[in-house]
Amino acid sequence: MRSTAWTLSGLALALFGPGLVALAWKQATAEAVSVMASAPWLIAFALLVAAVAAIGVFAERLAPAELGFGRISWVSLPLAAALTLFLVAIFGPLAAFALARSGLGGFEAEMRSLAALPSWYLALTIVIVAGGEEWLYRAYAVERLITLTGSGMAAACLSLLAFGLAHLPLWGIGASLTTLVSGALFTALYLWRRDISFLILAHVATDLYGLVLTPRAAG
């Protein structure tokens, strides 16, 4: 019973915590995006990830495989590279085209706001947030939901829904819909490999390319 209570607590933080932090983050930077305005919420997100990790390791006493790190190997790096290439060269352009045609709004408005941040801080934010998101939603949440529901499909759908909703405050409905598609791919890949490391690497690399390298080069 005690272990189940800890699991439910960890799941609540993993599934709903990022969205609440994102909402507070958006409100704090409504007038202007700056390091001073966003830093407390970046720290809050990092502490959220640390809290879930502490629950998993010390309260639930989960093994590395139950935390998403059971199958790390030399294959993880080429998988991460291949996934990053797919996201940058194929999925990204297709998603941008679809959003432009749909009229739902894309990533442009938030990217213009993020351009006000120093490159080093934006890169640090991406490493913490993208890496944390992958571990929370794809590894911890999926594994714990499988334990509770006995169904990989149910676990995937619940974590994916929470992942998409968490992007609404910062990115809006159009961009959030694209995260559902990319998130579904990432979730399927996690269920296939049970290796969160290559997904973290691919997510971080893709966001660094799209939010730091490309805008700075264009500017």
Buried (B, 14 or more C-beta within 10 A) or exposed (E): EEEEEBBEBBBEBBBEBBBBBBBBBBEBBEEEBBBEBBBEBBEBBBEBBEBBBEBBEEBBEBEEEBBBBBBBEEEBEEBBBEBBEBBBEEBBEEBBEBBEEEEBBBBEEBBEBBBEBEBEBBBBBBBBBBBBBBBBBBBBBBBBBBBBEEEBEEBBBBBBEBBBBBBBBBBBEBBBBBBBBBBBBBBEBBBEBBBBBBBBBBBBBBBBBBBBBBBEEEE
